[in-house]
């Protein structure tokens, strides 16, 4: 199991970014969450088998969202318990 924290910068708020990420997550065996930050970035935290997490993050980059992402910053984090994948307020 692995955990990743990703910060997305660009035009990532007000464009359905979080909802699209949640929809993409349905195709993977992962858990976690995504939320908007006050500084205009989006934060994502995800846990799962390493290959699932990597493929999920790659899928975000390949999706229609790539045009909104100017920069992404990825950090390894400790695996945490979550139920499904959700959008946090």
C-alpha positions as a Markdown table, in Angstrom:
| # | Residue | x | y | z |
|---|---|---|---|---|
| 1 | Unk | 0.0 | 0.0 | 0.0 |
| 2 | Unk | 1.1 | 3.5 | -0.7 |
| 3 | Unk | -0.2 | 7.0 | 0.0 |
| 4 | Unk | 0.2 | 10.2 | -2.1 |
| 5 | Unk | -0.6 | 13.8 | -1.6 |
| 6 | Unk | -0.9 | 15.9 | -4.7 |
| 7 | Unk | -1.3 | 19.6 | -5.1 |
| 8 | Unk | -2.7 | 20.9 | -8.4 |
| 9 | Unk | -2.2 | 24.4 | -9.6 |
| 10 | Unk | -3.7 | 26.2 | -12.5 |
| 11 | Unk | -7.3 | 26.8 | -13.4 |
| 12 | Unk | -8.4 | 24.0 | -11.1 |
| 13 | Unk | -11.3 | 25.6 | -9.2 |
| 14 | Unk | -14.7 | 26.4 | -10.7 |
| 15 | Unk | -14.2 | 24.0 | -13.6 |
| 16 | Unk | -15.6 | 20.8 | -12.1 |
| 17 | Unk | -12.1 | 19.5 | -11.3 |
| 18 | Unk | -13.0 | 17.8 | -8.0 |
| 19 | Unk | -16.1 | 16.1 | -9.5 |
| 20 | Unk | -14.1 | 14.9 | -12.5 |
| 21 | Unk | -11.4 | 13.5 | -10.2 |
| 22 | Unk | -14.0 | 11.6 | -8.2 |
| 23 | Unk | -15.5 | 10.1 | -11.4 |
| 24 | Unk | -12.0 | 9.0 | -12.5 |
| 25 | Unk | -11.5 | 7.4 | -9.1 |
| 26 | Unk | -14.4 | 5.0 | -9.7 |
| 27 | Unk | -12.3 | 3.1 | -12.1 |
| 28 | Unk | -9.6 | 2.3 | -9.6 |
| 29 | Unk | -9.3 | 0.4 | -6.3 |
| 30 | Unk | -8.3 | 3.4 | -4.2 |
| 31 | Unk | -9.5 | 5.5 | -1.3 |
| 32 | Unk | -9.0 | 9.1 | -0.5 |
| 33 | Unk | -10.4 | 12.6 | -1.0 |
| 34 | Unk | -10.0 | 15.8 | -3.0 |
| 35 | Unk | -10.7 | 19.4 | -1.9 |
| 36 | Unk | -10.3 | 23.0 | -2.9 |
| 37 | Unk | -7.7 | 25.1 | -1.0 |
| 38 | Unk | -8.1 | 28.8 | -0.2 |
| 39 | Unk | -5.0 | 29.7 | -2.2 |
| 40 | Unk | -6.7 | 28.4 | -5.5 |
| 41 | Unk | -5.0 | 25.0 | -5.6 |
| 42 | Unk | -6.7 | 21.6 | -5.3 |
| 43 | Unk | -5.3 | 19.0 | -2.8 |
| 44 | Unk | -5.8 | 15.3 | -3.4 |
| 45 | Unk | -4.9 | 12.5 | -1.0 |
| 46 | Unk | -5.1 | 8.9 | -2.2 |
| 47 | Unk | -4.2 | 5.5 | -0.9 |
| 48 | Unk | -4.1 | 2.1 | -2.5 |
| 49 | Unk | -1.8 | -0.5 | -4.1 |
| 50 | Unk | 1.1 | 1.3 | -5.7 |
| 51 | Unk | 0.2 | 0.4 | -9.3 |
| 52 | Unk | -3.4 | 1.6 | -8.8 |
| 53 | Unk | -2.4 | 4.9 | -7.3 |
| 54 | Unk | 0.2 | 5.6 | -10.0 |
| 55 | Unk | -2.3 | 4.7 | -12.8 |
| 56 | Unk | -5.0 | 6.9 | -11.2 |
| 57 | Unk | -2.6 | 9.9 | -11.0 |
| 58 | Unk | -1.6 | 9.2 | -14.6 |
| 59 | Unk | -5.2 | 9.1 | -15.7 |
| 60 | Unk | -5.8 | 12.5 | -14.2 |
| 61 | Unk | -2.9 | 13.8 | -16.3 |
| 62 | Unk | -4.3 | 12.2 | -19.5 |
| 63 | Unk | -7.9 | 13.3 | -19.0 |
| 64 | Unk | -9.6 | 16.5 | -20.1 |
| 65 | Unk | -8.3 | 18.0 | -16.8 |
| 66 | Unk | -4.7 | 18.2 | -18.1 |
| 67 | Unk | -5.5 | 21.5 | -19.8 |
| 68 | Unk | -6.4 | 23.1 | -16.5 |
| 69 | Unk | -3.2 | 21.8 | -14.7 |
| 70 | Unk | -0.2 | 24.1 | -14.9 |
| 71 | Unk | 1.8 | 22.4 | -12.1 |
| 72 | Unk | 1.4 | 19.4 | -9.8 |
| 73 | Unk | 3.4 | 18.6 | -6.7 |
| 74 | Unk | 3.4 | 15.0 | -5.5 |
| 75 | Unk | 4.4 | 13.9 | -2.0 |
| 76 | Unk | 4.5 | 10.4 | -0.4 |
| 77 | Unk | 2.4 | 10.2 | 2.8 |
| 78 | Unk | 1.5 | 7.6 | 5.3 |
| 79 | Unk | -1.3 | 5.3 | 4.3 |
| 80 | Unk | -4.5 | 6.3 | 6.0 |
| 81 | Unk | -7.9 | 4.7 | 6.4 |
| 82 | Unk | -10.8 | 6.1 | 4.3 |
| 83 | Unk | -14.0 | 4.8 | 3.0 |
| 84 | Unk | -14.3 | 5.2 | -0.8 |
| 85 | Unk | -13.2 | 8.4 | -2.5 |
| 86 | Unk | -14.9 | 11.7 | -1.7 |
| 87 | Unk | -15.0 | 15.4 | -2.2 |
| 88 | Unk | -14.3 | 17.4 | 1.0 |
| 89 | Unk | -15.7 | 20.9 | 1.5 |
